[in-house]
Amino acid sequence: MSRGLRGHVGHRTPLGGLARPKSGGQAPVDSEGVSDPTASAAGRISREEVAHLARLARLAVSEDELDLFAGQLDVILGAVARVGEVAAADIPPTSHAVPLTNVLRNDELSPCLPREAVLSGAPAVEDGKFRVPRILTEEA
């Protein structure tokens, strides 16, 4: 356990962050009584926390932006918390919402158009090949 940004005691998350306890200074527990270090507290993020995050990210943030970003981060954290509430143990993890299928076909040999038929629609032909304008110089 370690002290969080507001001095709360919390648990380190798997990615090294600090999860804020929900209430009473204790980390939330799951149905089996095991503490959940990834659960976040329901509460507003402070200007000091935003300033601290800005310093960590080496961002110059004005006083007005601290209030703005605190509100925006609250909305984001609330949305993440709601997603966590929806997740259920009986729903298998997925990487995509719909099943993926291979949309590529197998490579198969098929007859090609004759060279004359292909080149007949070209604006310029030289030595049996498409002639295109030069885009690179000798120096390149």
C-alpha positions as CSV (number, residue, x, y, z in Angstrom):
1,M,0.0,0.0,0.0
2,S,1.1,3.6,-0.5
3,R,-0.2,7.1,-0.1
4,G,-2.2,8.5,-3.1
5,L,-2.4,12.0,-4.5
6,R,-4.8,13.2,-1.7
7,G,-3.0,11.3,1.0
8,H,-5.4,8.3,0.9
9,V,-4.1,4.9,1.4
10,G,-4.6,2.8,-1.7
11,H,-3.3,-0.2,-3.6
12,R,-1.1,-0.2,-6.6
13,T,-2.8,-1.1,-9.8
14,P,-1.2,-3.7,-12.2
15,L,0.2,-0.8,-14.3
16,G,1.7,0.9,-11.3
17,G,-1.0,3.5,-10.8
18,L,-2.7,4.1,-7.5
19,A,-6.4,3.1,-7.1
20,R,-8.3,5.4,-4.8
21,P,-10.4,3.6,-2.2
22,K,-14.2,4.0,-2.5
23,S,-14.9,4.9,1.1
24,G,-13.5,4.6,4.6
25,G,-9.9,4.5,3.4
26,Q,-10.1,0.8,2.5
27,A,-9.8,-0.7,-1.0
28,P,-13.1,-2.2,-2.4
29,V,-13.4,-5.9,-2.3
30,D,-15.0,-8.4,-4.7
31,S,-17.6,-11.0,-3.9
32,E,-14.9,-13.3,-2.6
33,G,-13.5,-10.7,-0.2
34,V,-10.4,-10.0,-2.3
35,S,-9.4,-6.4,-2.5
36,D,-9.8,-4.9,-6.0
37,P,-6.9,-2.6,-6.7
38,T,-8.3,-1.4,-10.0
39,A,-11.6,0.0,-8.6
40,S,-11.6,3.8,-8.5
41,A,-13.3,6.1,-6.1
42,A,-16.5,7.9,-6.9
43,G,-15.5,11.5,-6.4
44,R,-14.3,14.6,-8.1
45,I,-10.7,14.8,-9.3
46,S,-9.0,17.9,-7.7
47,R,-7.2,20.7,-9.4
48,E,-4.1,19.6,-7.5
49,E,-4.4,16.1,-9.1
50,V,-4.8,17.6,-12.5
51,A,-1.8,19.9,-11.9
52,H,0.2,16.8,-10.7
53,L,-0.8,14.9,-13.9
54,A,0.2,17.9,-16.0
55,R,3.6,18.0,-14.4
56,L,4.1,14.3,-14.9
57,A,3.2,14.7,-18.6
58,R,5.3,17.9,-18.8
59,L,2.4,20.0,-19.9
60,A,2.0,23.7,-19.3
61,V,-1.5,24.1,-18.0
62,S,-3.1,27.5,-17.1
63,E,-5.2,28.0,-13.9
64,D,-8.4,28.1,-16.1
65,E,-7.4,24.9,-17.8
66,L,-7.0,23.1,-14.5
67,D,-10.7,23.6,-13.8
68,L,-11.7,22.6,-17.3
69,F,-9.5,19.5,-17.4
70,A,-10.7,18.5,-13.9
71,G,-14.3,18.5,-15.1
72,Q,-13.4,16.6,-18.3
73,L,-11.4,14.0,-16.4
74,D,-14.3,13.5,-14.0
75,V,-16.6,12.7,-17.0
76,I,-14.0,10.3,-18.4
77,L,-13.4,8.5,-15.1
78,G,-17.2,8.3,-14.6
79,A,-17.6,6.7,-18.0
80,V,-14.8,4.2,-17.3
81,A,-16.4,3.3,-13.9
82,R,-19.8,2.7,-15.7
83,V,-18.1,0.3,-18.1
84,G,-16.6,-1.5,-15.1
85,E,-20.1,-1.8,-13.6
86,V,-21.5,-3.4,-16.7
87,A,-18.8,-6.0,-17.1
88,A,-20.1,-9.3,-15.9
89,A,-18.3,-12.6,-15.1
90,D,-20.7,-14.5,-17.4
91,I,-19.7,-12.5,-20.5
92,P,-16.6,-13.9,-22.2
93,P,-13.9,-11.4,-23.1
94,T,-13.8,-10.4,-26.8
95,S,-11.5,-8.5,-29.0
96,H,-14.2,-7.5,-31.5
97,A,-17.9,-6.9,-31.3
98,V,-18.6,-9.0,-34.3
99,P,-16.9,-12.2,-35.4
100,L,-14.1,-11.7,-37.9
101,T,-13.9,-13.6,-41.1
102,N,-11.1,-13.6,-43.7
103,V,-12.3,-11.5,-46.5
104,L,-9.3,-12.4,-48.8
105,R,-9.8,-15.0,-51.4
106,N,-7.2,-17.8,-52.1
107,D,-4.7,-17.0,-54.8
108,E,-5.7,-18.9,-57.9
109,L,-4.2,-18.7,-61.4
110,S,-6.5,-17.3,-63.9
111,P,-6.0,-16.1,-67.5
112,C,-4.7,-12.5,-67.9
113,L,-5.6,-10.0,-70.5
114,P,-3.3,-9.9,-73.5
115,R,-0.7,-7.1,-73.3
116,E,-2.1,-5.4,-76.4
117,A,-5.6,-5.2,-74.8
118,V,-4.2,-3.7,-71.6
119,L,-2.0,-1.1,-73.4
120,S,-4.7,-0.1,-75.8
121,G,-6.3,2.0,-73.0
122,A,-3.1,3.7,-72.0
123,P,-2.5,7.4,-72.8
124,A,1.1,6.7,-73.8
125,V,3.0,3.5,-74.6
126,E,6.7,2.9,-75.2
127,D,8.5,-0.4,-75.9
128,G,5.4,-2.4,-74.9
129,K,5.1,-0.7,-71.5
130,F,3.1,2.2,-70.0
131,R,4.9,5.5,-70.4
132,V,4.5,7.8,-67.4
133,P,5.9,11.2,-66.7
134,R,9.3,11.3,-64.8
135,I,8.8,12.3,-61.2
136,L,12.3,11.7,-59.8
137,T,15.5,13.3,-61.0
138,E,18.8,11.6,-61.4
139,E,20.0,13.0,-58.1
140,A,17.3,11.3,-56.1
